[in-house]
C-alpha cells in the first residue's frame, strides 16, 4: 500500500494487540500454576508460549512495516 499513514496506523494497532496478548500471557502463566497434573501443565505451557511467539512475530512484522512506510 502506498498510503504510509494508514500502514503506520495498522502497524500501531498490531503493536497494541501484541501488548494486550502479553498481559493475557502473564495472566495465563499464573493460572497455569494452579494445574495439578504435569501433562496438562506442559500442554498448556506449550500452547501459551506458541501464542506469545506468534504475537511477537506479528509485532516484528509491524515494526518492519513502520520502517518501510517511513522510508516512502
CHARMM internal coordinates of N, CA and C (Angstrom, degrees):
IC EDIT
DIST 1 N 1 CA 1.4598
DIST 1 CA 1 C 1.5221
ANGL 1 N 1 CA 1 C 108.49
DIST 1 C 2 N 1.3275
ANGL 1 CA 1 C 2 N 117.11
DIHE 1 N 1 CA 1 C 2 N 134.58
DIST 2 N 2 CA 1.4620
ANGL 1 C 2 N 2 CA 119.78
DIHE 1 CA 1 C 2 N 2 CA -179.59
DIST 2 CA 2 C 1.5163
ANGL 2 N 2 CA 2 C 112.01
DIHE 1 C 2 N 2 CA 2 C -86.56
DIST 2 C 3 N 1.3184
ANGL 2 CA 2 C 3 N 119.11
DIHE 2 N 2 CA 2 C 3 N -3.74
DIST 3 N 3 CA 1.4576
ANGL 2 C 3 N 3 CA 122.80
DIHE 2 CA 2 C 3 N 3 CA 178.16
DIST 3 CA 3 C 1.5285
ANGL 3 N 3 CA 3 C 108.69
DIHE 2 C 3 N 3 CA 3 C -85.69
DIST 3 C 4 N 1.3322
ANGL 3 CA 3 C 4 N 116.61
DIHE 3 N 3 CA 3 C 4 N 90.97
DIST 4 N 4 CA 1.4609
ANGL 3 C 4 N 4 CA 120.90
DIHE 3 CA 3 C 4 N 4 CA -174.21
DIST 4 CA 4 C 1.5255
ANGL 4 N 4 CA 4 C 112.24
DIHE 3 C 4 N 4 CA 4 C -65.62
DIST 4 C 5 N 1.3202
ANGL 4 CA 4 C 5 N 118.06
DIHE 4 N 4 CA 4 C 5 N -31.93
DIST 5 N 5 CA 1.4587
ANGL 4 C 5 N 5 CA 120.45
DIHE 4 CA 4 C 5 N 5 CA 179.21
DIST 5 CA 5 C 1.5241
ANGL 5 N 5 CA 5 C 110.67
DIHE 4 C 5 N 5 CA 5 C -63.23
DIST 5 C 6 N 1.3251
ANGL 5 CA 5 C 6 N 116.38
DIHE 5 N 5 CA 5 C 6 N -45.08
DIST 6 N 6 CA 1.4650
ANGL 5 C 6 N 6 CA 120.98
DIHE 5 CA 5 C 6 N 6 CA 179.17
DIST 6 CA 6 C 1.5224
ANGL 6 N 6 CA 6 C 110.31
DIHE 5 C 6 N 6 CA 6 C -64.86
DIST 6 C 7 N 1.3149
ANGL 6 CA 6 C 7 N 117.50
DIHE 6 N 6 CA 6 C 7 N -39.48
DIST 7 N 7 CA 1.4628
ANGL 6 C 7 N 7 CA 121.50
DIHE 6 CA 6 C 7 N 7 CA 178.74
DIST 7 CA 7 C 1.5208
ANGL 7 N 7 CA 7 C 110.90
DIHE 6 C 7 N 7 CA 7 C -61.84
DIST 7 C 8 N 1.3173
ANGL 7 CA 7 C 8 N 116.27
DIHE 7 N 7 CA 7 C 8 N -42.99
DIST 8 N 8 CA 1.4606
ANGL 7 C 8 N 8 CA 120.48
DIHE 7 CA 7 C 8 N 8 CA 179.08
DIST 8 CA 8 C 1.5249
ANGL 8 N 8 CA 8 C 110.66
DIHE 7 C 8 N 8 CA 8 C -65.05
DIST 8 C 9 N 1.3225
ANGL 8 CA 8 C 9 N 117.00
DIHE 8 N 8 CA 8 C 9 N -41.53
DIST 9 N 9 CA 1.4703
ANGL 8 C 9 N 9 CA 120.70
DIHE 8 CA 8 C 9 N 9 CA 178.54
DIST 9 CA 9 C 1.5291
ANGL 9 N 9 CA 9 C 111.02
DIHE 8 C 9 N 9 CA 9 C -61.29
DIST 9 C 10 N 1.3276
ANGL 9 CA 9 C 10 N 116.44
DIHE 9 N 9 CA 9 C 10 N -44.37
DIST 10 N 10 CA 1.4591
ANGL 9 C 10 N 10 CA 120.07
DIHE 9 CA 9 C 10 N 10 CA 179.07
DIST 10 CA 10 C 1.5303
ANGL 10 N 10 CA 10 C 111.11
DIHE 9 C 10 N 10 CA 10 C -64.65
DIST 10 C 11 N 1.3122
ANGL 10 CA 10 C 11 N 116.97
DIHE 10 N 10 CA 10 C 11 N -39.73
DIST 11 N 11 CA 1.4613
ANGL 10 C 11 N 11 CA 120.90
DIHE 10 CA 10 C 11 N 11 CA 178.37
DIST 11 CA 11 C 1.5267
ANGL 11 N 11 CA 11 C 110.51
DIHE 10 C 11 N 11 CA 11 C -64.63
DIST 11 C 12 N 1.3213
ANGL 11 CA 11 C 12 N 117.06
DIHE 11 N 11 CA 11 C 12 N -39.80
DIST 12 N 12 CA 1.4594
ANGL 11 C 12 N 12 CA 120.46
DIHE 11 CA 11 C 12 N 12 CA 178.32
DIST 12 CA 12 C 1.5312
ANGL 12 N 12 CA 12 C 110.74
DIHE 11 C 12 N 12 CA 12 C -66.35
DIST 12 C 13 N 1.3268
ANGL 12 CA 12 C 13 N 117.04
DIHE 12 N 12 CA 12 C 13 N -37.18
DIST 13 N 13 CA 1.4648
ANGL 12 C 13 N 13 CA 120.47
DIHE 12 CA 12 C 13 N 13 CA 175.66
DIST 13 CA 13 C 1.5318
ANGL 13 N 13 CA 13 C 110.28
DIHE 12 C 13 N 13 CA 13 C -61.53
DIST 13 C 14 N 1.3154
ANGL 13 CA 13 C 14 N 115.78
DIHE 13 N 13 CA 13 C 14 N -42.14
DIST 14 N 14 CA 1.4620
ANGL 13 C 14 N 14 CA 120.80
DIHE 13 CA 13 C 14 N 14 CA 178.49
DIST 14 CA 14 C 1.5199
ANGL 14 N 14 CA 14 C 110.59
DIHE 13 C 14 N 14 CA 14 C -61.59
DIST 14 C 15 N 1.3163
ANGL 14 CA 14 C 15 N 116.90
DIHE 14 N 14 CA 14 C 15 N -42.34
DIST 15 N 15 CA 1.4621
ANGL 14 C 15 N 15 CA 120.29
DIHE 14 CA 14 C 15 N 15 CA 179.25
DIST 15 CA 15 C 1.5307
ANGL 15 N 15 CA 15 C 111.58
DIHE 14 C 15 N 15 CA 15 C -65.32
DIST 15 C 16 N 1.3159
ANGL 15 CA 15 C 16 N 116.50
DIHE 15 N 15 CA 15 C 16 N -36.29
DIST 16 N 16 CA 1.4677
ANGL 15 C 16 N 16 CA 120.27
DIHE 15 CA 15 C 16 N 16 CA 177.38
DIST 16 CA 16 C 1.5304
ANGL 16 N 16 CA 16 C 109.97
DIHE 15 C 16 N 16 CA 16 C -63.92
DIST 16 C 17 N 1.3240
ANGL 16 CA 16 C 17 N 116.24
DIHE 16 N 16 CA 16 C 17 N -44.25
DIST 17 N 17 CA 1.4632
ANGL 16 C 17 N 17 CA 120.49
DIHE 16 CA 16 C 17 N 17 CA 178.56
DIST 17 CA 17 C 1.5258
ANGL 17 N 17 CA 17 C 110.28
DIHE 16 C 17 N 17 CA 17 C -62.07
DIST 17 C 18 N 1.3246
ANGL 17 CA 17 C 18 N 116.97
DIHE 17 N 17 CA 17 C 18 N -40.25
DIST 18 N 18 CA 1.4631
ANGL 17 C 18 N 18 CA 120.86
DIHE 17 CA 17 C 18 N 18 CA 179.88
DIST 18 CA 18 C 1.5262
ANGL 18 N 18 CA 18 C 110.51
DIHE 17 C 18 N 18 CA 18 C -62.73
DIST 18 C 19 N 1.3182
ANGL 18 CA 18 C 19 N 117.68
DIHE 18 N 18 CA 18 C 19 N -40.04
DIST 19 N 19 CA 1.4686
ANGL 18 C 19 N 19 CA 120.56
DIHE 18 CA 18 C 19 N 19 CA 177.45
DIST 19 CA 19 C 1.5247
ANGL 19 N 19 CA 19 C 110.91
DIHE 18 C 19 N 19 CA 19 C -63.84
DIST 19 C 20 N 1.3302
ANGL 19 CA 19 C 20 N 117.09
DIHE 19 N 19 CA 19 C 20 N -38.59
DIST 20 N 20 CA 1.4625
ANGL 19 C 20 N 20 CA 120.86
DIHE 19 CA 19 C 20 N 20 CA 177.11
DIST 20 CA 20 C 1.5331
ANGL 20 N 20 CA 20 C 110.77
DIHE 19 C 20 N 20 CA 20 C -64.78
DIST 20 C 21 N 1.3288
ANGL 20 CA 20 C 21 N 115.94
DIHE 20 N 20 CA 20 C 21 N -38.95
DIST 21 N 21 CA 1.4601
ANGL 20 C 21 N 21 CA 120.05
DIHE 20 CA 20 C 21 N 21 CA 177.28
DIST 21 CA 21 C 1.5193
ANGL 21 N 21 CA 21 C 110.32
DIHE 20 C 21 N 21 CA 21 C -64.72
DIST 21 C 22 N 1.3317
ANGL 21 CA 21 C 22 N 117.81
DIHE 21 N 21 CA 21 C 22 N -38.21
DIST 22 N 22 CA 1.4588
ANGL 21 C 22 N 22 CA 120.98
DIHE 21 CA 21 C 22 N 22 CA 176.95
DIST 22 CA 22 C 1.5301
ANGL 22 N 22 CA 22 C 111.18
DIHE 21 C 22 N 22 CA 22 C -58.48
DIST 22 C 23 N 1.3231
ANGL 22 CA 22 C 23 N 116.25
DIHE 22 N 22 CA 22 C 23 N -42.40
DIST 23 N 23 CA 1.4653
ANGL 22 C 23 N 23 CA 120.43
DIHE 22 CA 22 C 23 N 23 CA 179.41
DIST 23 CA 23 C 1.5266
ANGL 23 N 23 CA 23 C 110.00
DIHE 22 C 23 N 23 CA 23 C -64.21
DIST 23 C 24 N 1.3248
ANGL 23 CA 23 C 24 N 116.23
DIHE 23 N 23 CA 23 C 24 N -46.54
DIST 24 N 24 CA 1.4645
ANGL 23 C 24 N 24 CA 120.23
DIHE 23 CA 23 C 24 N 24 CA 179.43
DIST 24 CA 24 C 1.5262
ANGL 24 N 24 CA 24 C 111.37
DIHE 23 C 24 N 24 CA 24 C -65.18
DIST 24 C 25 N 1.3269
ANGL 24 CA 24 C 25 N 116.88
DIHE 24 N 24 CA 24 C 25 N -34.16
DIST 25 N 25 CA 1.4582
ANGL 24 C 25 N 25 CA 121.29
DIHE 24 CA 24 C 25 N 25 CA 177.16
DIST 25 CA 25 C 1.5235
ANGL 25 N 25 CA 25 C 110.22
DIHE 24 C 25 N 25 CA 25 C -60.21
DIST 25 C 26 N 1.3155
ANGL 25 CA 25 C 26 N 116.67
DIHE 25 N 25 CA 25 C 26 N -48.23
DIST 26 N 26 CA 1.4669
ANGL 25 C 26 N 26 CA 119.91
DIHE 25 CA 25 C 26 N 26 CA 179.75
DIST 26 CA 26 C 1.5317
ANGL 26 N 26 CA 26 C 111.33
DIHE 25 C 26 N 26 CA 26 C -63.38
DIST 26 C 27 N 1.3286
ANGL 26 CA 26 C 27 N 116.85
DIHE 26 N 26 CA 26 C 27 N -38.10
DIST 27 N 27 CA 1.4617
ANGL 26 C 27 N 27 CA 120.16
DIHE 26 CA 26 C 27 N 27 CA 177.74
DIST 27 CA 27 C 1.5293
ANGL 27 N 27 CA 27 C 111.07
DIHE 26 C 27 N 27 CA 27 C -64.10
DIST 27 C 28 N 1.3258
ANGL 27 CA 27 C 28 N 116.75
DIHE 27 N 27 CA 27 C 28 N -42.13
DIST 28 N 28 CA 1.4677
ANGL 27 C 28 N 28 CA 120.72
DIHE 27 CA 27 C 28 N 28 CA -179.53
DIST 28 CA 28 C 1.5269
ANGL 28 N 28 CA 28 C 111.80
DIHE 27 C 28 N 28 CA 28 C -68.21
DIST 28 C 29 N 1.3206
ANGL 28 CA 28 C 29 N 117.03
DIHE 28 N 28 CA 28 C 29 N -35.03
DIST 29 N 29 CA 1.4640
ANGL 28 C 29 N 29 CA 119.66
DIHE 28 CA 28 C 29 N 29 CA 177.38
DIST 29 CA 29 C 1.5236
ANGL 29 N 29 CA 29 C 109.38
DIHE 28 C 29 N 29 CA 29 C -62.48
DIST 29 C 30 N 1.3185
ANGL 29 CA 29 C 30 N 116.91
DIHE 29 N 29 CA 29 C 30 N -42.66
DIST 30 N 30 CA 1.4625
ANGL 29 C 30 N 30 CA 120.44
DIHE 29 CA 29 C 30 N 30 CA 178.43
DIST 30 CA 30 C 1.5335
ANGL 30 N 30 CA 30 C 110.41
DIHE 29 C 30 N 30 CA 30 C -64.65
DIST 30 C 31 N 1.3092
ANGL 30 CA 30 C 31 N 117.01
DIHE 30 N 30 CA 30 C 31 N -40.51
DIST 31 N 31 CA 1.4690
ANGL 30 C 31 N 31 CA 121.38
DIHE 30 CA 30 C 31 N 31 CA 179.54
DIST 31 CA 31 C 1.5312
ANGL 31 N 31 CA 31 C 110.48
DIHE 30 C 31 N 31 CA 31 C -67.46
DIST 31 C 32 N 1.3100
ANGL 31 CA 31 C 32 N 116.57
DIHE 31 N 31 CA 31 C 32 N -34.47
DIST 32 N 32 CA 1.4667
ANGL 31 C 32 N 32 CA 120.81
DIHE 31 CA 31 C 32 N 32 CA -179.51
DIST 32 CA 32 C 1.5236
ANGL 32 N 32 CA 32 C 111.22
DIHE 31 C 32 N 32 CA 32 C -63.44
DIST 32 C 33 N 1.2971
ANGL 32 CA 32 C 33 N 117.06
DIHE 32 N 32 CA 32 C 33 N -27.19
DIST 33 N 33 CA 1.4642
ANGL 32 C 33 N 33 CA 119.77
DIHE 32 CA 32 C 33 N 33 CA 179.94
DIST 33 CA 33 C 1.5272
ANGL 33 N 33 CA 33 C 112.17
DIHE 32 C 33 N 33 CA 33 C -66.28
DIST 33 C 34 N 1.3270
ANGL 33 CA 33 C 34 N 117.04
DIHE 33 N 33 CA 33 C 34 N -15.51
DIST 34 N 34 CA 1.4616
ANGL 33 C 34 N 34 CA 121.82
DIHE 33 CA 33 C 34 N 34 CA 178.51
DIST 34 CA 34 C 1.5306
ANGL 34 N 34 CA 34 C 112.34
DIHE 33 C 34 N 34 CA 34 C -82.27
DIST 34 C 35 N 1.3242
ANGL 34 CA 34 C 35 N 117.60
DIHE 34 N 34 CA 34 C 35 N -11.67
DIST 35 N 35 CA 1.4659
ANGL 34 C 35 N 35 CA 121.60
DIHE 34 CA 34 C 35 N 35 CA -177.99
DIST 35 CA 35 C 1.5200
ANGL 35 N 35 CA 35 C 108.83
DIHE 34 C 35 N 35 CA 35 C -74.61
DIST 35 C 36 N 1.3222
ANGL 35 CA 35 C 36 N 114.89
DIHE 35 N 35 CA 35 C 36 N 134.87
DIST 36 N 36 CA 1.4642
ANGL 35 C 36 N 36 CA 119.18
DIHE 35 CA 35 C 36 N 36 CA -173.05
DIST 36 CA 36 C 1.5314
ANGL 36 N 36 CA 36 C 114.07
DIHE 35 C 36 N 36 CA 36 C -91.05
DIST 36 C 37 N 1.3356
ANGL 36 CA 36 C 37 N 118.60
DIHE 36 N 36 CA 36 C 37 N -28.98
DIST 37 N 37 CA 1.4639
ANGL 36 C 37 N 37 CA 118.86
DIHE 36 CA 36 C 37 N 37 CA -177.44
DIST 37 CA 37 C 1.5276
ANGL 37 N 37 CA 37 C 111.00
DIHE 36 C 37 N 37 CA 37 C -94.90
DIST 37 C 38 N 1.2955
ANGL 37 CA 37 C 38 N 115.21
DIHE 37 N 37 CA 37 C 38 N 140.08
DIST 38 N 38 CA 1.4563
ANGL 37 C 38 N 38 CA 121.49
DIHE 37 CA 37 C 38 N 38 CA -177.89
DIST 38 CA 38 C 1.5246
ANGL 38 N 38 CA 38 C 111.51
DIHE 37 C 38 N 38 CA 38 C -63.38
DIST 38 C 39 N 1.3129
ANGL 38 CA 38 C 39 N 116.72
DIHE 38 N 38 CA 38 C 39 N -40.63
DIST 39 N 39 CA 1.4681
ANGL 38 C 39 N 39 CA 120.85
DIHE 38 CA 38 C 39 N 39 CA -178.48
DIST 39 CA 39 C 1.5277
ANGL 39 N 39 CA 39 C 110.82
DIHE 38 C 39 N 39 CA 39 C -60.53
DIST 39 C 40 N 1.3307
ANGL 39 CA 39 C 40 N 116.92
DIHE 39 N 39 CA 39 C 40 N -47.44
DIST 40 N 40 CA 1.4636
ANGL 39 C 40 N 40 CA 120.85
DIHE 39 CA 39 C 40 N 40 CA 179.55
DIST 40 CA 40 C 1.5289
ANGL 40 N 40 CA 40 C 110.81
DIHE 39 C 40 N 40 CA 40 C -65.74
DIST 40 C 41 N 1.3149
ANGL 40 CA 40 C 41 N 116.46
DIHE 40 N 40 CA 40 C 41 N -39.35
DIST 41 N 41 CA 1.4599
ANGL 40 C 41 N 41 CA 120.48
DIHE 40 CA 40 C 41 N 41 CA 179.51
DIST 41 CA 41 C 1.5207
ANGL 41 N 41 CA 41 C 111.24
DIHE 40 C 41 N 41 CA 41 C -62.23
DIST 41 C 42 N 1.3210
ANGL 41 CA 41 C 42 N 117.32
DIHE 41 N 41 CA 41 C 42 N -45.32
DIST 42 N 42 CA 1.4620
ANGL 41 C 42 N 42 CA 121.02
DIHE 41 CA 41 C 42 N 42 CA -179.76
DIST 42 CA 42 C 1.5243
ANGL 42 N 42 CA 42 C 111.84
DIHE 41 C 42 N 42 CA 42 C -66.05
DIST 42 C 43 N 1.3306
ANGL 42 CA 42 C 43 N 116.46
DIHE 42 N 42 CA 42 C 43 N -39.77
DIST 43 N 43 CA 1.4588
ANGL 42 C 43 N 43 CA 120.29
DIHE 42 CA 42 C 43 N 43 CA 178.31
DIST 43 CA 43 C 1.5220
ANGL 43 N 43 CA 43 C 110.90
DIHE 42 C 43 N 43 CA 43 C -63.93
DIST 43 C 44 N 1.3256
ANGL 43 CA 43 C 44 N 117.03
DIHE 43 N 43 CA 43 C 44 N -47.10
DIST 44 N 44 CA 1.4577
ANGL 43 C 44 N 44 CA 120.90
DIHE 43 CA 43 C 44 N 44 CA 179.18
DIST 44 CA 44 C 1.5254
ANGL 44 N 44 CA 44 C 110.88
DIHE 43 C 44 N 44 CA 44 C -63.51
DIST 44 C 45 N 1.3150
ANGL 44 CA 44 C 45 N 116.75
DIHE 44 N 44 CA 44 C 45 N -39.93
DIST 45 N 45 CA 1.4681
ANGL 44 C 45 N 45 CA 121.30
DIHE 44 CA 44 C 45 N 45 CA 178.36
DIST 45 CA 45 C 1.5248
ANGL 45 N 45 CA 45 C 110.19
DIHE 44 C 45 N 45 CA 45 C -59.70
DIST 45 C 46 N 1.3285
ANGL 45 CA 45 C 46 N 117.17
DIHE 45 N 45 CA 45 C 46 N -45.17
DIST 46 N 46 CA 1.4639
ANGL 45 C 46 N 46 CA 120.72
DIHE 45 CA 45 C 46 N 46 CA 179.66
DIST 46 CA 46 C 1.5297
ANGL 46 N 46 CA 46 C 111.48
DIHE 45 C 46 N 46 CA 46 C -62.98
DIST 46 C 47 N 1.3209
ANGL 46 CA 46 C 47 N 116.09
DIHE 46 N 46 CA 46 C 47 N -41.53
DIST 47 N 47 CA 1.4698
ANGL 46 C 47 N 47 CA 120.21
DIHE 46 CA 46 C 47 N 47 CA 179.61
DIST 47 CA 47 C 1.5227
ANGL 47 N 47 CA 47 C 110.75
DIHE 46 C 47 N 47 CA 47 C -64.61
DIST 47 C 48 N 1.3262
ANGL 47 CA 47 C 48 N 116.01
DIHE 47 N 47 CA 47 C 48 N -47.48
DIST 48 N 48 CA 1.4691
ANGL 47 C 48 N 48 CA 120.96
DIHE 47 CA 47 C 48 N 48 CA -178.54
DIST 48 CA 48 C 1.5280
ANGL 48 N 48 CA 48 C 110.27
DIHE 47 C 48 N 48 CA 48 C -61.36
DIST 48 C 49 N 1.3198
ANGL 48 CA 48 C 49 N 116.78
DIHE 48 N 48 CA 48 C 49 N -45.56
DIST 49 N 49 CA 1.4670
ANGL 48 C 49 N 49 CA 120.24
DIHE 48 CA 48 C 49 N 49 CA -179.57
DIST 49 CA 49 C 1.5223
ANGL 49 N 49 CA 49 C 111.53
DIHE 48 C 49 N 49 CA 49 C -65.84
DIST 49 C 50 N 1.3252
ANGL 49 CA 49 C 50 N 117.43
DIHE 49 N 49 CA 49 C 50 N -36.38
DIST 50 N 50 CA 1.4703
ANGL 49 C 50 N 50 CA 120.59
DIHE 49 CA 49 C 50 N 50 CA 178.23
DIST 50 CA 50 C 1.5206
ANGL 50 N 50 CA 50 C 111.39
DIHE 49 C 50 N 50 CA 50 C -62.89
DIST 50 C 51 N 1.3180
ANGL 50 CA 50 C 51 N 116.37
DIHE 50 N 50 CA 50 C 51 N -43.74
DIST 51 N 51 CA 1.4660
ANGL 50 C 51 N 51 CA 120.51
DIHE 50 CA 50 C 51 N 51 CA 178.61
DIST 51 CA 51 C 1.5239
ANGL 51 N 51 CA 51 C 110.27
DIHE 50 C 51 N 51 CA 51 C -64.32
DIST 51 C 52 N 1.3188
ANGL 51 CA 51 C 52 N 116.72
DIHE 51 N 51 CA 51 C 52 N -42.56
DIST 52 N 52 CA 1.4681
ANGL 51 C 52 N 52 CA 120.62
DIHE 51 CA 51 C 52 N 52 CA 179.41
DIST 52 CA 52 C 1.5234
ANGL 52 N 52 CA 52 C 110.82
DIHE 51 C 52 N 52 CA 52 C -62.73
DIST 52 C 53 N 1.3250
ANGL 52 CA 52 C 53 N 117.15
DIHE 52 N 52 CA 52 C 53 N -42.20
DIST 53 N 53 CA 1.4691
ANGL 52 C 53 N 53 CA 120.76
DIHE 52 CA 52 C 53 N 53 CA 179.19
DIST 53 CA 53 C 1.5270
ANGL 53 N 53 CA 53 C 111.24
DIHE 52 C 53 N 53 CA 53 C -63.77
DIST 53 C 54 N 1.3365
ANGL 53 CA 53 C 54 N 117.18
DIHE 53 N 53 CA 53 C 54 N -40.03
DIST 54 N 54 CA 1.4668
ANGL 53 C 54 N 54 CA 119.81
DIHE 53 CA 53 C 54 N 54 CA 177.64
DIST 54 CA 54 C 1.5227
ANGL 54 N 54 CA 54 C 110.84
DIHE 53 C 54 N 54 CA 54 C -63.35
DIST 54 C 55 N 1.3270
ANGL 54 CA 54 C 55 N 116.48
DIHE 54 N 54 CA 54 C 55 N -41.12
DIST 55 N 55 CA 1.4675
ANGL 54 C 55 N 55 CA 120.48
DIHE 54 CA 54 C 55 N 55 CA 179.23
DIST 55 CA 55 C 1.5222
ANGL 55 N 55 CA 55 C 110.16
DIHE 54 C 55 N 55 CA 55 C -64.41
DIST 55 C 56 N 1.3277
ANGL 55 CA 55 C 56 N 117.33
DIHE 55 N 55 CA 55 C 56 N -40.37
DIST 56 N 56 CA 1.4625
ANGL 55 C 56 N 56 CA 120.44
DIHE 55 CA 55 C 56 N 56 CA 177.92
DIST 56 CA 56 C 1.5276
ANGL 56 N 56 CA 56 C 111.32
DIHE 55 C 56 N 56 CA 56 C -62.89
DIST 56 C 57 N 1.3266
ANGL 56 CA 56 C 57 N 116.84
DIHE 56 N 56 CA 56 C 57 N -40.47
DIST 57 N 57 CA 1.4721
ANGL 56 C 57 N 57 CA 120.29
DIHE 56 CA 56 C 57 N 57 CA 177.64
DIST 57 CA 57 C 1.5200
ANGL 57 N 57 CA 57 C 110.94
DIHE 56 C 57 N 57 CA 57 C -63.37
DIST 57 C 58 N 1.3223
ANGL 57 CA 57 C 58 N 116.59
DIHE 57 N 57 CA 57 C 58 N -40.18
DIST 58 N 58 CA 1.4718
ANGL 57 C 58 N 58 CA 120.16
DIHE 57 CA 57 C 58 N 58 CA 177.57
DIST 58 CA 58 C 1.5231
ANGL 58 N 58 CA 58 C 110.48
DIHE 57 C 58 N 58 CA 58 C -61.70
DIST 58 C 59 N 1.3238
ANGL 58 CA 58 C 59 N 116.33
DIHE 58 N 58 CA 58 C 59 N -39.31
DIST 59 N 59 CA 1.4572
ANGL 58 C 59 N 59 CA 119.20
DIHE 58 CA 58 C 59 N 59 CA 178.47
DIST 59 CA 59 C 1.5293
ANGL 59 N 59 CA 59 C 110.71
DIHE 58 C 59 N 59 CA 59 C -66.19
DIST 59 C 60 N 1.3164
ANGL 59 CA 59 C 60 N 117.16
DIHE 59 N 59 CA 59 C 60 N -39.69
DIST 60 N 60 CA 1.4618
ANGL 59 C 60 N 60 CA 120.02
DIHE 59 CA 59 C 60 N 60 CA 177.36
DIST 60 CA 60 C 1.5281
ANGL 60 N 60 CA 60 C 110.77
DIHE 59 C 60 N 60 CA 60 C -60.56
DIST 60 C 61 N 1.3168
ANGL 60 CA 60 C 61 N 116.53
DIHE 60 N 60 CA 60 C 61 N -42.20
DIST 61 N 61 CA 1.4576
ANGL 60 C 61 N 61 CA 120.67
DIHE 60 CA 60 C 61 N 61 CA 178.81
DIST 61 CA 61 C 1.5214
ANGL 61 N 61 CA 61 C 110.47
DIHE 60 C 61 N 61 CA 61 C -64.72
DIST 61 C 62 N 1.3393
ANGL 61 CA 61 C 62 N 116.79
DIHE 61 N 61 CA 61 C 62 N -42.01
DIST 62 N 62 CA 1.4690
ANGL 61 C 62 N 62 CA 119.31
DIHE 61 CA 61 C 62 N 62 CA 179.81
DIST 62 CA 62 C 1.5271
ANGL 62 N 62 CA 62 C 110.55
DIHE 61 C 62 N 62 CA 62 C -64.67
DIST 62 C 63 N 1.3296
ANGL 62 CA 62 C 63 N 117.29
DIHE 62 N 62 CA 62 C 63 N -36.10
DIST 63 N 63 CA 1.4698
ANGL 62 C 63 N 63 CA 120.01
DIHE 62 CA 62 C 63 N 63 CA 175.05
DIST 63 CA 63 C 1.5268
ANGL 63 N 63 CA 63 C 110.54
DIHE 62 C 63 N 63 CA 63 C -60.56
DIST 63 C 64 N 1.3239
ANGL 63 CA 63 C 64 N 116.12
DIHE 63 N 63 CA 63 C 64 N -42.15
DIST 64 N 64 CA 1.4650
ANGL 63 C 64 N 64 CA 120.77
DIHE 63 CA 63 C 64 N 64 CA 178.53
DIST 64 CA 64 C 1.5241
ANGL 64 N 64 CA 64 C 111.31
DIHE 63 C 64 N 64 CA 64 C -63.28
DIST 64 C 65 N 1.3427
ANGL 64 CA 64 C 65 N 115.95
DIHE 64 N 64 CA 64 C 65 N -40.76
DIST 65 N 65 CA 1.4665
ANGL 64 C 65 N 65 CA 119.35
DIHE 64 CA 64 C 65 N 65 CA 177.98
DIST 65 CA 65 C 1.5230
ANGL 65 N 65 CA 65 C 111.74
DIHE 64 C 65 N 65 CA 65 C -62.99
DIST 65 C 66 N 1.3301
ANGL 65 CA 65 C 66 N 116.45
DIHE 65 N 65 CA 65 C 66 N -39.46
DIST 66 N 66 CA 1.4658
ANGL 65 C 66 N 66 CA 119.56
DIHE 65 CA 65 C 66 N 66 CA 178.31
DIST 66 CA 66 C 1.5176
ANGL 66 N 66 CA 66 C 109.96
DIHE 65 C 66 N 66 CA 66 C -62.78
DIST 66 C 67 N 1.3300
ANGL 66 CA 66 C 67 N 117.20
DIHE 66 N 66 CA 66 C 67 N -46.18
DIST 67 N 67 CA 1.4640
ANGL 66 C 67 N 67 CA 119.89
DIHE 66 CA 66 C 67 N 67 CA 178.91
DIST 67 CA 67 C 1.5165
ANGL 67 N 67 CA 67 C 111.70
DIHE 66 C 67 N 67 CA 67 C -61.97
DIST 67 C 68 N 1.3149
ANGL 67 CA 67 C 68 N 116.50
DIHE 67 N 67 CA 67 C 68 N -40.74
DIST 68 N 68 CA 1.4579
ANGL 67 C 68 N 68 CA 120.38
DIHE 67 CA 67 C 68 N 68 CA 178.28
DIST 68 CA 68 C 1.5204
ANGL 68 N 68 CA 68 C 110.78
DIHE 67 C 68 N 68 CA 68 C -65.62
DIST 68 C 69 N 1.3298
ANGL 68 CA 68 C 69 N 117.65
DIHE 68 N 68 CA 68 C 69 N -43.77
DIST 69 N 69 CA 1.4576
ANGL 68 C 69 N 69 CA 121.39
DIHE 68 CA 68 C 69 N 69 CA -179.04
DIST 69 CA 69 C 1.5294
ANGL 69 N 69 CA 69 C 111.14
DIHE 68 C 69 N 69 CA 69 C -64.89
DIST 69 C 70 N 1.3179
ANGL 69 CA 69 C 70 N 116.92
DIHE 69 N 69 CA 69 C 70 N -36.60
DIST 70 N 70 CA 1.4542
ANGL 69 C 70 N 70 CA 119.99
DIHE 69 CA 69 C 70 N 70 CA 179.84
DIST 70 CA 70 C 1.5249
ANGL 70 N 70 CA 70 C 112.16
DIHE 69 C 70 N 70 CA 70 C -70.89
DIST 70 C 71 N 1.3366
ANGL 70 CA 70 C 71 N 115.45
DIHE 70 N 70 CA 70 C 71 N -24.67
DIST 71 N 71 CA 1.4622
ANGL 70 C 71 N 71 CA 118.39
DIHE 70 CA 70 C 71 N 71 CA -179.19
DIST 71 CA 71 C 1.5271
ANGL 71 N 71 CA 71 C 112.60
DIHE 70 C 71 N 71 CA 71 C -83.85
DIST 71 C 72 N 1.3404
ANGL 71 CA 71 C 72 N 117.05
DIHE 71 N 71 CA 71 C 72 N -10.60
DIST 72 N 72 CA 1.4759
ANGL 71 C 72 N 72 CA 119.43
DIHE 71 CA 71 C 72 N 72 CA -179.23
DIST 72 CA 72 C 1.5101
ANGL 72 N 72 CA 72 C 111.73
DIHE 71 C 72 N 72 CA 72 C -78.55
END
COOR INIT
IC SEED 1 N 1 CA 1 C
IC BUILD
